[in-house]
Amino acid sequence: MEELKQVIVIRKDIGMGVGKTVAQGAHASLMSYLETAKKHGDIADGWIRAGEKKIVLKVEGEEALKKLQKAFEYKKIPCALVTDAGLTQLPAGTFTALGIGPWKGSEIDAFTSGLKLL
């Protein structure tokens, strides 16, 4: 079976502190995992058994994050866009992160290989 992984994409242009960044990444990871488990339980289970590989990448700007989301939705790859509640550092409704997968690594890489590690 092909390597399964999850990718978390974090916006770096909105000035989140370290704790906020970690929290938003955790939201993206869990939300995306739940999307995968709901529709593709076998892939979610296989990812868990294989050690839950995660890669964290960065983008600049809301449009870059939304463009990625649209690409993955078009390909029917489970993903989840995180919107901040506005309780601390950011205005309510700010898009902060995107969780992708777990899914087949090569299919995720087709859209994320040009991004840099966080």
MOPAC internal coordinates of N, CA, C and O (Angstrom, degrees):
PM7 1SCF
backbone

  N    0.0000 0     0.00 0     0.00 0    0    0    0
  C    1.4567 1     0.00 0     0.00 0    1    0    0
  C    1.5295 1   109.86 1     0.00 0    2    1    0
  O    1.2310 1   121.15 1   -36.65 1    3    2    1
  N    1.3024 1   115.40 1   143.35 1    3    2    1
  C    1.4650 1   120.97 1   178.75 1    5    3    2
  C    1.5296 1   110.74 1   -64.47 1    6    5    3
  O    1.2310 1   121.36 1   -29.37 1    7    6    5
  N    1.3237 1   115.01 1   150.63 1    7    6    5
  C    1.4612 1   120.61 1   177.89 1    9    7    6
  C    1.5302 1   110.69 1   -58.64 1   10    9    7
  O    1.2310 1   121.18 1   -46.43 1   11   10    9
  N    1.3312 1   115.34 1   133.57 1   11   10    9
  C    1.4638 1   121.90 1   175.96 1   13   11   10
  C    1.5181 1   108.50 1  -103.61 1   14   13   11
  O    1.2310 1   121.09 1   -38.61 1   15   14   13
  N    1.3272 1   115.51 1   141.39 1   15   14   13
  C    1.4576 1   119.08 1   176.90 1   17   15   14
  C    1.5139 1   109.60 1  -152.56 1   18   17   15
  O    1.2310 1   122.11 1   -13.33 1   19   18   17
  N    1.3160 1   113.56 1   166.67 1   19   18   17
  C    1.4471 1   121.37 1   174.12 1   21   19   18
  C    1.5235 1   107.18 1  -120.18 1   22   21   19
  O    1.2310 1   120.69 1   -38.95 1   23   22   21
  N    1.3199 1   116.28 1   141.05 1   23   22   21
  C    1.4562 1   120.38 1   176.94 1   25   23   22
  C    1.5277 1   107.95 1  -120.11 1   26   25   23
  O    1.2310 1   121.52 1   -46.16 1   27   26   25
  N    1.3185 1   114.69 1   133.84 1   27   26   25
  C    1.4585 1   122.47 1   175.82 1   29   27   26
  C    1.5273 1   106.42 1  -112.37 1   30   29   27
  O    1.2310 1   120.58 1   -53.81 1   31   30   29
  N    1.3238 1   116.50 1   126.19 1   31   30   29
  C    1.4633 1   121.31 1   178.88 1   33   31   30
  C    1.5289 1   107.78 1  -113.35 1   34   33   31
  O    1.2310 1   121.00 1   -56.43 1   35   34   33
  N    1.3304 1   115.68 1   123.57 1   35   34   33
  C    1.4569 1   122.76 1  -175.53 1   37   35   34
  C    1.5284 1   109.80 1  -111.87 1   38   37   35
  O    1.2310 1   120.48 1   -43.35 1   39   38   37
  N    1.3159 1   116.69 1   136.65 1   39   38   37
  C    1.4728 1   120.75 1   172.95 1   41   39   38
  C    1.5203 1   109.47 1   -75.35 1   42   41   39
  O    1.2310 1   120.59 1   -50.23 1   43   42   41
  N    1.3182 1   116.48 1   129.77 1   43   42   41
  C    1.4666 1   121.16 1  -179.96 1   45   43   42
  C    1.5268 1   113.05 1  -105.51 1   46   45   43
  O    1.2310 1   119.67 1  -179.16 1   47   46   45
  N    1.3029 1   118.23 1     0.84 1   47   46   45
  C    1.4625 1   121.09 1  -175.61 1   49   47   46
  C    1.5254 1   113.45 1   -95.36 1   50   49   47
  O    1.2310 1   119.41 1  -176.88 1   51   50   49
  N    1.3194 1   118.74 1     3.12 1   51   50   49
  C    1.4683 1   120.03 1  -173.42 1   53   51   50
  C    1.5240 1   113.31 1  -111.69 1   54   53   51
  O    1.2310 1   120.07 1  -173.09 1   55   54   53
  N    1.3202 1   117.47 1     6.91 1   55   54   53
  C    1.4582 1   121.14 1   171.26 1   57   55   54
  C    1.5172 1   116.12 1    68.93 1   58   57   55
  O    1.2310 1   119.92 1  -145.61 1   59   58   57
  N    1.3273 1   117.75 1    34.39 1   59   58   57
  C    1.4636 1   119.70 1   176.79 1   61   59   58
  C    1.5287 1   109.64 1   -71.39 1   62   61   59
  O    1.2310 1   120.90 1   -39.89 1   63   62   61
  N    1.3186 1   115.89 1   140.11 1   63   62   61
  C    1.4512 1   120.58 1   172.99 1   65   63   62
  C    1.5231 1   110.27 1   -70.73 1   66   65   63
  O    1.2310 1   120.62 1    -7.26 1   67   66   65
  N    1.3214 1   116.42 1   172.74 1   67   66   65
  C    1.4614 1   120.79 1  -177.23 1   69   67   66
  C    1.5243 1   111.19 1   -60.24 1   70   69   67
  O    1.2310 1   120.10 1   132.69 1   71   70   69
  N    1.3132 1   117.42 1   -47.31 1   71   70   69
  C    1.4612 1   120.52 1  -178.87 1   73   71   70
  C    1.5150 1   112.28 1   -62.09 1   74   73   71
  O    1.2310 1   120.62 1   136.84 1   75   74   73
  N    1.3341 1   116.42 1   -43.16 1   75   74   73
  C    1.4596 1   121.72 1   178.79 1   77   75   74
  C    1.5258 1   110.33 1   -63.35 1   78   77   75
  O    1.2310 1   120.53 1   138.01 1   79   78   77
  N    1.3261 1   116.59 1   -41.99 1   79   78   77
  C    1.4641 1   121.18 1   178.93 1   81   79   78
  C    1.5315 1   110.84 1   -61.05 1   82   81   79
  O    1.2310 1   120.84 1   134.10 1   83   82   81
  N    1.3219 1   115.99 1   -45.90 1   83   82   81
  C    1.4660 1   120.52 1   179.27 1   85   83   82
  C    1.5293 1   110.32 1   -62.13 1   86   85   83
  O    1.2310 1   120.33 1   135.88 1   87   86   85
  N    1.3250 1   116.97 1   -44.12 1   87   86   85
  C    1.4634 1   120.49 1  -179.69 1   89   87   86
  C    1.5329 1   111.35 1   -62.40 1   90   89   87
  O    1.2310 1   120.32 1   137.02 1   91   90   89
  N    1.3248 1   117.00 1   -42.98 1   91   90   89
  C    1.4649 1   120.21 1  -179.97 1   93   91   90
  C    1.5288 1   110.95 1   -66.10 1   94   93   91
  O    1.2310 1   120.76 1   141.43 1   95   94   93
  N    1.3347 1   116.16 1   -38.57 1   95   94   93
  C    1.4639 1   119.85 1   175.86 1   97   95   94
  C    1.5221 1   111.82 1   -63.84 1   98   97   95
  O    1.2310 1   120.68 1   141.40 1   99   98   97
  N    1.3306 1   116.31 1   -38.60 1   99   98   97
  C    1.4673 1   120.33 1   178.00 1  101   99   98
  C    1.5272 1   110.40 1   -65.39 1  102  101   99
  O    1.2310 1   120.46 1   138.45 1  103  102  101
  N    1.3288 1   116.73 1   -41.55 1  103  102  101
  C    1.4740 1   119.82 1   176.30 1  105  103  102
  C    1.5316 1   109.98 1   -58.68 1  106  105  103
  O    1.2310 1   120.75 1   132.97 1  107  106  105
  N    1.3291 1   116.17 1   -47.03 1  107  106  105
  C    1.4661 1   120.78 1  -178.14 1  109  107  106
  C    1.5245 1   110.98 1   -61.48 1  110  109  107
  O    1.2310 1   120.42 1   136.95 1  111  110  109
  N    1.3205 1   116.79 1   -43.05 1  111  110  109
  C    1.4596 1   120.97 1  -179.42 1  113  111  110
  C    1.5238 1   111.48 1   -62.13 1  114  113  111
  O    1.2310 1   120.69 1   129.66 1  115  114  113
  N    1.3067 1   116.29 1   -50.34 1  115  114  113
  C    1.4613 1   120.12 1  -177.37 1  117  115  114
  C    1.5266 1   111.81 1   -66.33 1  118  117  115
  O    1.2310 1   120.57 1   134.14 1  119  118  117
  N    1.3346 1   116.52 1   -45.86 1  119  118  117
  C    1.4612 1   119.91 1  -179.06 1  121  119  118
  C    1.5289 1   111.84 1   -60.81 1  122  121  119
  O    1.2310 1   120.93 1   137.31 1  123  122  121
  N    1.3185 1   115.83 1   -42.69 1  123  122  121
  C    1.4595 1   120.20 1  -179.47 1  125  123  122
  C    1.5238 1   111.45 1   -69.16 1  126  125  123
  O    1.2310 1   120.63 1   139.43 1  127  126  125
  N    1.3344 1   116.40 1   -40.57 1  127  126  125
  C    1.4672 1   120.09 1   176.07 1  129  127  126
  C    1.5278 1   110.39 1   -58.19 1  130  129  127
  O    1.2310 1   120.30 1   134.87 1  131  130  129
  N    1.3258 1   117.04 1   -45.13 1  131  130  129
  C    1.4642 1   120.51 1  -179.06 1  133  131  130
  C    1.5249 1   111.51 1   -63.61 1  134  133  131
  O    1.2310 1   120.05 1   142.75 1  135  134  133
  N    1.3284 1   117.50 1   -37.25 1  135  134  133
  C    1.4731 1   120.73 1   174.91 1  137  135  134
  C    1.5216 1   110.79 1   -61.15 1  138  137  135
  O    1.2310 1   120.85 1   135.60 1  139  138  137
  N    1.3310 1   115.98 1   -44.40 1  139  138  137
  C    1.4664 1   120.15 1   179.36 1  141  139  138
  C    1.5181 1   110.53 1   -64.62 1  142  141  139
  O    1.2310 1   120.29 1   133.90 1  143  142  141
  N    1.3337 1   117.05 1   -46.10 1  143  142  141
  C    1.4671 1   121.08 1  -177.79 1  145  143  142
  C    1.5285 1   111.38 1   -61.27 1  146  145  143
  O    1.2310 1   120.62 1   143.86 1  147  146  145
  N    1.3275 1   116.42 1   -36.14 1  147  146  145
  C    1.4664 1   121.15 1  -178.22 1  149  147  146
  C    1.5325 1   111.28 1   -66.77 1  150  149  147
  O    1.2310 1   120.56 1   139.64 1  151  150  149
  N    1.3269 1   116.53 1   -40.36 1  151  150  149
  C    1.4638 1   120.60 1  -173.14 1  153  151  150
  C    1.5253 1   114.30 1  -103.27 1  154  153  151
  O    1.2310 1   120.51 1   154.81 1  155  154  153
  N    1.3320 1   116.64 1   -25.19 1  155  154  153
  C    1.4718 1   121.98 1  -175.28 1  157  155  154
  C    1.5285 1   109.51 1  -141.59 1  158  157  155
  O    1.2310 1   121.13 1  -113.49 1  159  158  157
  N    1.3272 1   115.44 1    66.51 1  159  158  157
  C    1.4593 1   121.13 1  -175.97 1  161  159  158
  C    1.5149 1   113.43 1   -56.21 1  162  161  159
  O    1.2310 1   120.28 1   145.04 1  163  162  161
  N    1.3303 1   117.07 1   -34.96 1  163  162  161
  C    1.4700 1   120.31 1  -179.55 1  165  163  162
  C    1.5310 1   111.05 1   -64.19 1  166  165  163
  O    1.2310 1   120.09 1   140.78 1  167  166  165
  N    1.3180 1   117.43 1   -39.22 1  167  166  165
  C    1.4654 1   120.80 1   179.15 1  169  167  166
  C    1.5251 1   109.99 1   -70.25 1  170  169  167
  O    1.2310 1   120.14 1   136.47 1  171  170  169
  N    1.3205 1   117.34 1   -43.53 1  171  170  169
  C    1.4630 1   120.75 1   178.31 1  173  171  170
  C    1.5298 1   110.47 1   -59.84 1  174  173  171
  O    1.2310 1   120.25 1   135.34 1  175  174  173
  N    1.3183 1   117.14 1   -44.66 1  175  174  173
  C    1.4717 1   120.96 1   179.13 1  177  175  174
  C    1.5234 1   111.62 1   -64.83 1  178  177  175
  O    1.2310 1   120.40 1   138.49 1  179  178  177
  N    1.3244 1   116.84 1   -41.51 1  179  178  177
  C    1.4663 1   120.69 1   179.23 1  181  179  178
  C    1.5175 1   111.84 1   -63.15 1  182  181  179
  O    1.2310 1   120.39 1   141.24 1  183  182  181
  N    1.3141 1   116.86 1   -38.76 1  183  182  181
  C    1.4638 1   122.00 1   177.68 1  185  183  182
  C    1.5190 1   110.61 1   -64.10 1  186  185  183
  O    1.2310 1   120.40 1   136.01 1  187  186  185
  N    1.3202 1   116.84 1   -43.99 1  187  186  185
  C    1.4711 1   120.88 1   177.67 1  189  187  186
  C    1.5282 1   109.96 1   -59.79 1  190  189  187
  O    1.2310 1   120.48 1   132.20 1  191  190  189
  N    1.3180 1   116.70 1   -47.80 1  191  190  189
  C    1.4795 1   120.80 1  -178.74 1  193  191  190
  C    1.5311 1   112.02 1   -63.87 1  194  193  191
  O    1.2310 1   120.30 1   150.16 1  195  194  193
  N    1.3259 1   117.03 1   -29.84 1  195  194  193
  C    1.4683 1   121.04 1  -176.63 1  197  195  194
  C    1.5284 1   113.21 1   -85.94 1  198  197  195
  O    1.2310 1   119.70 1   178.30 1  199  198  197
  N    1.3346 1   118.19 1    -1.70 1  199  198  197
  C    1.4617 1   119.88 1   175.79 1  201  199  198
  C    1.5127 1   116.36 1   108.58 1  202  201  199
  O    1.2310 1   119.88 1  -174.47 1  203  202  201
  N    1.3371 1   117.83 1     5.53 1  203  202  201
  C    1.4674 1   122.68 1   173.66 1  205  203  202
  C    1.5292 1   114.19 1    59.58 1  206  205  203
  O    1.2310 1   120.14 1  -130.67 1  207  206  205
  N    1.3116 1   117.35 1    49.33 1  207  206  205
  C    1.4682 1   121.30 1   179.81 1  209  207  206
  C    1.5201 1   110.69 1   -57.89 1  210  209  207
  O    1.2310 1   121.18 1   -49.92 1  211  210  209
  N    1.3455 1   115.36 1   130.08 1  211  210  209
  C    1.4614 1   122.53 1   178.10 1  213  211  210
  C    1.5205 1   109.65 1  -131.27 1  214  213  211
  O    1.2310 1   120.81 1   -37.85 1  215  214  213
  N    1.3107 1   116.06 1   142.15 1  215  214  213
  C    1.4537 1   123.23 1   174.60 1  217  215  214
  C    1.5279 1   106.26 1  -124.06 1  218  217  215
  O    1.2310 1   120.15 1   -45.14 1  219  218  217
  N    1.3368 1   117.32 1   134.86 1  219  218  217
  C    1.4624 1   120.64 1   179.95 1  221  219  218
  C    1.5272 1   108.25 1  -115.24 1  222  221  219
  O    1.2310 1   121.46 1   -57.89 1  223  222  221
  N    1.3364 1   114.81 1   122.11 1  223  222  221
  C    1.4543 1   122.97 1  -176.64 1  225  223  222
  C    1.5207 1   109.85 1  -120.31 1  226  225  223
  O    1.2310 1   120.65 1    -9.42 1  227  226  225
  N    1.3297 1   116.36 1   170.58 1  227  226  225
  C    1.4586 1   120.15 1  -178.70 1  229  227  226
  C    1.5232 1   111.38 1  -129.38 1  230  229  227
  O    1.2310 1   121.86 1   -27.83 1  231  230  229
  N    1.3342 1   114.05 1   152.17 1  231  230  229
  C    1.4655 1   122.28 1   172.62 1  233  231  230
  C    1.5160 1   108.38 1  -136.77 1  234  233  231
  O    1.2310 1   121.32 1   -17.43 1  235  234  233
  N    1.3122 1   115.07 1   162.57 1  235  234  233
  C    1.4665 1   122.37 1   174.59 1  237  235  234
  C    1.5210 1   107.11 1  -112.36 1  238  237  235
  O    1.2310 1   120.40 1   -62.31 1  239  238  237
  N    1.3139 1   116.83 1   117.69 1  239  238  237
  C    1.4559 1   121.16 1   171.56 1  241  239  238
  C    1.5148 1   115.90 1   101.49 1  242  241  239
  O    1.2310 1   122.58 1   -32.64 1  243  242  241
  N    1.3305 1   112.67 1   147.36 1  243  242  241
  C    1.4688 1   120.91 1   179.02 1  245  243  242
  C    1.5165 1   111.65 1   -62.96 1  246  245  243
  O    1.2310 1   120.45 1   139.24 1  247  246  245
  N    1.3217 1   116.75 1   -40.76 1  247  246  245
  C    1.4664 1   119.68 1  -177.42 1  249  247  246
  C    1.5260 1   112.15 1   -62.94 1  250  249  247
  O    1.2310 1   120.24 1   141.60 1  251  250  249
  N    1.3241 1   117.15 1   -38.40 1  251  250  249
  C    1.4696 1   120.29 1   178.39 1  253  251  250
  C    1.5205 1   110.42 1   -63.10 1  254  253  251
  O    1.2310 1   120.32 1   139.19 1  255  254  253
  N    1.3271 1   116.98 1   -40.81 1  255  254  253
  C    1.4606 1   121.82 1  -179.88 1  257  255  254
  C    1.5328 1   110.34 1   -66.55 1  258  257  255
  O    1.2310 1   120.50 1   134.39 1  259  258  257
  N    1.3244 1   116.64 1   -45.61 1  259  258  257
  C    1.4680 1   120.66 1  -179.06 1  261  259  258
  C    1.5306 1   111.83 1   -67.91 1  262  261  259
  O    1.2310 1   120.57 1   145.83 1  263  262  261
  N    1.3185 1   116.51 1   -34.17 1  263  262  261
  C    1.4726 1   120.03 1   177.71 1  265  263  262
  C    1.5276 1   110.33 1   -63.51 1  266  265  263
  O    1.2310 1   120.74 1   137.57 1  267  266  265
  N    1.3294 1   116.19 1   -42.43 1  267  266  265
  C    1.4696 1   120.05 1   176.22 1  269  267  266
  C    1.5271 1   110.70 1   -61.66 1  270  269  267
  O    1.2310 1   120.72 1   133.77 1  271  270  269
  N    1.3220 1   116.22 1   -46.23 1  271  270  269
  C    1.4639 1   119.97 1  -179.79 1  273  271  270
  C    1.5281 1   110.44 1   -56.56 1  274  273  271
  O    1.2310 1   120.43 1   132.94 1  275  274  273
  N    1.3177 1   116.79 1   -47.06 1  275  274  273
  C    1.4629 1   120.69 1  -179.10 1  277  275  274
  C    1.5288 1   111.60 1   -61.58 1  278  277  275
  O    1.2310 1   120.38 1   140.69 1  279  278  277
  N    1.3191 1   116.87 1   -39.31 1  279  278  277
  C    1.4731 1   120.36 1   179.15 1  281  279  278
  C    1.5198 1   110.96 1   -62.91 1  282  281  279
  O    1.2310 1   120.54 1   134.83 1  283  282  281
  N    1.3262 1   116.58 1   -45.17 1  283  282  281
  C    1.4689 1   119.68 1  -179.40 1  285  283  282
  C    1.5245 1   111.38 1   -69.15 1  286  285  283
  O    1.2310 1   120.07 1   141.26 1  287  286  285
  N    1.3102 1   117.48 1   -38.74 1  287  286  285
  C    1.4665 1   119.36 1   176.81 1  289  287  286
  C    1.5245 1   110.78 1   -63.40 1  290  289  287
  O    1.2310 1   120.16 1   139.91 1  291  290  289
  N    1.3339 1   117.30 1   -40.09 1  291  290  289
  C    1.4593 1   121.66 1   178.45 1  293  291  290
  C    1.5340 1   110.64 1   -59.67 1  294  293  291
  O    1.2310 1   120.85 1   139.98 1  295  294  293
  N    1.3395 1   115.98 1   -40.02 1  295  294  293
  C    1.4724 1   120.94 1   179.96 1  297  295  294
  C    1.5289 1   112.60 1   -83.70 1  298  297  295
  O    1.2310 1   120.64 1  -178.73 1  299  298  297
  N    1.3461 1   116.38 1     1.27 1  299  298  297
  C    1.4699 1   122.67 1   179.80 1  301  299  298
  C    1.5248 1   112.63 1    61.73 1  302  301  299
  O    1.2310 1   121.07 1  -145.33 1  303  302  301
  N    1.3310 1   115.55 1    34.67 1  303  302  301
  C    1.4630 1   122.19 1   174.80 1  305  303  302
  C    1.5289 1   106.50 1   -96.28 1  306  305  303
  O    1.2310 1   119.85 1   -55.79 1  307  306  305
  N    1.3403 1   117.89 1   124.21 1  307  306  305
  C    1.4607 1   119.94 1  -176.26 1  309  307  306
  C    1.5271 1   111.88 1   -57.86 1  310  309  307
  O    1.2310 1   121.49 1   -44.70 1  311  310  309
  N    1.3411 1   114.75 1   135.30 1  311  310  309
  C    1.4566 1   120.86 1   178.30 1  313  311  310
  C    1.5177 1   108.48 1  -153.83 1  314  313  311
  O    1.2310 1   121.19 1   -14.40 1  315  314  313
  N    1.3272 1   115.33 1   165.60 1  315  314  313
  C    1.4619 1   120.20 1   179.95 1  317  315  314
  C    1.5212 1   109.39 1  -147.55 1  318  317  315
  O    1.2310 1   121.00 1   -53.80 1  319  318  317
  N    1.3217 1   115.70 1   126.20 1  319  318  317
  C    1.4561 1   122.72 1   178.88 1  321  319  318
  C    1.5279 1   108.76 1   -93.87 1  322  321  319
  O    1.2310 1   120.63 1   -51.34 1  323  322  321
  N    1.3256 1   116.40 1   128.66 1  323  322  321
  C    1.4644 1   121.71 1  -178.35 1  325  323  322
  C    1.5218 1   109.55 1   -94.19 1  326  325  323
  O    1.2310 1   121.17 1   -50.46 1  327  326  325
  N    1.3155 1   115.37 1   129.54 1  327  326  325
  C    1.4562 1   123.25 1   176.51 1  329  327  326
  C    1.5225 1   107.94 1  -116.05 1  330  329  327
  O    1.2310 1   120.12 1   -53.98 1  331  330  329
  N    1.3161 1   117.37 1   126.02 1  331  330  329
  C    1.4633 1   121.00 1  -176.62 1  333  331  330
  C    1.5327 1   111.08 1   -72.36 1  334  333  331
  O    1.2310 1   121.36 1   -34.79 1  335  334  333
  N    1.3320 1   115.01 1   145.21 1  335  334  333
  C    1.4603 1   121.44 1  -179.71 1  337  335  334
  C    1.5214 1   112.71 1   -80.04 1  338  337  335
  O    1.2310 1   120.03 1   166.21 1  339  338  337
  N    1.3249 1   117.55 1   -13.79 1  339  338  337
  C    1.4583 1   120.69 1   177.15 1  341  339  338
  C    1.5165 1   115.00 1    81.84 1  342  341  339
  O    1.2310 1   120.09 1  -158.00 1  343  342  341
  N    1.3231 1   117.43 1    22.00 1  343  342  341
  C    1.4646 1   120.31 1  -176.88 1  345  343  342
  C    1.5284 1   113.97 1   -86.29 1  346  345  343
  O    1.2310 1   120.07 1   161.99 1  347  346  345
  N    1.3339 1   117.47 1   -18.01 1  347  346  345
  C    1.4708 1   118.84 1  -176.53 1  349  347  346
  C    1.5223 1   111.43 1  -129.29 1  350  349  347
  O    1.2310 1   119.83 1    83.81 1  351  350  349
  N    1.3250 1   117.93 1   -96.19 1  351  350  349
  C    1.4611 1   122.44 1  -168.18 1  353  351  350
  C    1.5257 1   115.79 1   -86.15 1  354  353  351
  O    1.2310 1   119.93 1   158.88 1  355  354  353
  N    1.3123 1   117.74 1   -21.12 1  355  354  353
  C    1.4643 1   120.64 1  -169.98 1  357  355  354
  C    1.5194 1   111.61 1  -123.09 1  358  357  355
  O    1.2310 1   120.28 1   -25.32 1  359  358  357
  N    1.3271 1   117.07 1   154.68 1  359  358  357
  C    1.4620 1   119.44 1   174.19 1  361  359  358
  C    1.5339 1   110.90 1   -66.26 1  362  361  359
  O    1.2310 1   120.71 1   -33.34 1  363  362  361
  N    1.3236 1   116.24 1   146.66 1  363  362  361
  C    1.4679 1   120.77 1   177.11 1  365  363  362
  C    1.5265 1   109.45 1   -55.81 1  366  365  363
  O    1.2310 1   121.21 1   -41.73 1  367  366  365
  N    1.3190 1   115.29 1   138.27 1  367  366  365
  C    1.4594 1   120.83 1   178.04 1  369  367  366
  C    1.5119 1   115.30 1    92.08 1  370  369  367
  O    1.2310 1   119.97 1   178.48 1  371  370  369
  N    1.3351 1   117.65 1    -1.52 1  371  370  369
  C    1.4627 1   120.80 1   178.41 1  373  371  370
  C    1.5284 1   109.66 1   -69.22 1  374  373  371
  O    1.2310 1   120.13 1   -51.53 1  375  374  373
  N    1.3225 1   117.35 1   128.47 1  375  374  373
  C    1.4616 1   121.71 1   175.16 1  377  375  374
  C    1.5229 1   108.19 1   -79.51 1  378  377  375
  O    1.2310 1   120.21 1   -56.73 1  379  378  377
  N    1.3310 1   117.20 1   123.27 1  379  378  377
  C    1.4579 1   121.18 1  -171.83 1  381  379  378
  C    1.5171 1   114.98 1  -113.91 1  382  381  379
  O    1.2310 1   120.04 1   147.59 1  383  382  381
  N    1.3293 1   117.53 1   -32.41 1  383  382  381
  C    1.4625 1   120.38 1  -172.37 1  385  383  382
  C    1.5172 1   110.42 1  -157.71 1  386  385  383
  O    1.2310 1   121.65 1   -19.05 1  387  386  385
  N    1.3264 1   114.44 1   160.95 1  387  386  385
  C    1.4567 1   121.86 1   175.75 1  389  387  386
  C    1.5136 1   108.18 1  -132.67 1  390  389  387
  O    1.2310 1   120.60 1   -54.15 1  391  390  389
  N    1.3149 1   116.47 1   125.85 1  391  390  389
  C    1.4656 1   121.66 1   172.39 1  393  391  390
  C    1.5098 1   108.83 1   -97.78 1  394  393  391
  O    1.2310 1   120.60 1   -43.78 1  395  394  393
  N    1.3250 1   116.46 1   136.22 1  395  394  393
  C    1.4686 1   121.98 1  -178.65 1  397  395  394
  C    1.5189 1   108.16 1  -127.40 1  398  397  395
  O    1.2310 1   120.98 1   -55.97 1  399  398  397
  N    1.3207 1   115.73 1   124.03 1  399  398  397
  C    1.4520 1   119.83 1   178.60 1  401  399  398
  C    1.5165 1   113.14 1    79.93 1  402  401  399
  O    1.2310 1   121.64 1    14.85 1  403  402  401
  N    1.3181 1   114.46 1  -165.15 1  403  402  401
  C    1.4567 1   129.92 1    20.57 1  405  403  402
  C    1.5307 1   113.09 1   -66.88 1  406  405  403
  O    1.2310 1   122.56 1   -33.89 1  407  406  405
  N    1.3403 1   112.70 1   146.11 1  407  406  405
  C    1.4636 1   119.93 1  -177.94 1  409  407  406
  C    1.5220 1   108.36 1  -160.45 1  410  409  407
  O    1.2310 1   121.07 1    -0.06 1  411  410  409
  N    1.3273 1   115.57 1   179.94 1  411  410  409
  C    1.4679 1   121.35 1   178.25 1  413  411  410
  C    1.5215 1   109.49 1   -65.06 1  414  413  411
  O    1.2310 1   120.68 1   -53.60 1  415  414  413
  N    1.3238 1   116.31 1   126.40 1  415  414  413
  C    1.4545 1   122.10 1  -175.04 1  417  415  414
  C    1.5079 1   114.04 1   -55.16 1  418  417  415
  O    1.2310 1   120.09 1   137.10 1  419  418  417
  N    1.3104 1   117.44 1   -42.90 1  419  418  417
  C    1.4682 1   119.94 1  -176.51 1  421  419  418
  C    1.5247 1   111.89 1   -65.17 1  422  421  419
  O    1.2310 1   120.19 1   146.76 1  423  422  421
  N    1.3200 1   117.24 1   -33.24 1  423  422  421
  C    1.4614 1   120.36 1   179.91 1  425  423  422
  C    1.5329 1   111.24 1   -74.08 1  426  425  423
  O    1.2310 1   120.24 1   145.60 1  427  426  425
  N    1.3308 1   117.14 1   -34.40 1  427  426  425
  C    1.4622 1   120.40 1   175.34 1  429  427  426
  C    1.5268 1   109.48 1   -70.13 1  430  429  427
  O    1.2310 1   120.81 1   135.90 1  431  430  429
  N    1.3321 1   116.06 1   -44.10 1  431  430  429
  C    1.4670 1   120.86 1  -177.67 1  433  431  430
  C    1.5233 1   112.99 1   -59.52 1  434  433  431
  O    1.2310 1   120.25 1   151.69 1  435  434  433
  N    1.3216 1   117.12 1   -28.31 1  435  434  433
  C    1.4625 1   120.63 1  -179.52 1  437  435  434
  C    1.5304 1   111.52 1   -57.18 1  438  437  435
  O    1.2310 1   120.39 1   152.86 1  439  438  437
  N    1.3380 1   116.86 1   -27.14 1  439  438  437
  C    1.4601 1   121.05 1  -178.18 1  441  439  438
  C    1.5229 1   113.31 1  -110.21 1  442  441  439
  O    1.2310 1   119.47 1   164.51 1  443  442  441
  N    1.3197 1   118.62 1   -15.49 1  443  442  441
  C    1.4700 1   120.51 1  -173.07 1  445  443  442
  C    1.5218 1   114.85 1  -116.90 1  446  445  443
  O    1.2310 1   119.67 1   176.78 1  447  446  445
  N    1.3080 1   118.24 1    -3.22 1  447  446  445
  C    1.4642 1   119.93 1  -173.54 1  449  447  446
  C    1.5239 1   112.95 1   -63.03 1  450  449  447
  O    1.2310 1   119.39 1   156.92 1  451  450  449
  N    1.3144 1   118.76 1   -23.08 1  451  450  449
  C    1.4574 1   121.62 1   179.55 1  453  451  450
  C    1.5242 1   114.62 1   -85.40 1  454  453  451
  O    1.2310 1   120.39 1   174.92 1  455  454  453
  N    1.3317 1   116.86 1    -5.08 1  455  454  453
  C    1.4696 1   120.31 1  -179.43 1  457  455  454
  C    1.5186 1   110.95 1   -86.28 1  458  457  455
  O    1.2310 1   120.99 1   -25.75 1  459  458  457
  N    1.3184 1   115.72 1   154.25 1  459  458  457
  C    1.4753 1   121.27 1   179.95 1  461  459  458
  C    1.5247 1   110.03 1   -96.79 1  462  461  459
  O    1.2310 1   121.90 1   -25.65 1  463  462  461
  N    1.3420 1   113.97 1   154.35 1  463  462  461
  C    1.4524 1   120.30 1   175.86 1  465  463  462
  C    1.5246 1   109.79 1   -63.40 1  466  465  463
  O    1.2310 1   120.85 1   -32.00 1  467  466  465
  N    1.3217 1   115.98 1   148.00 1  467  466  465
  C    1.4595 1   121.09 1   177.41 1  469  467  466
  C    1.5185 1   110.17 1   -66.57 1  470  469  467
  O    1.2310 1   120.10 1   180.00 1  471  470  469

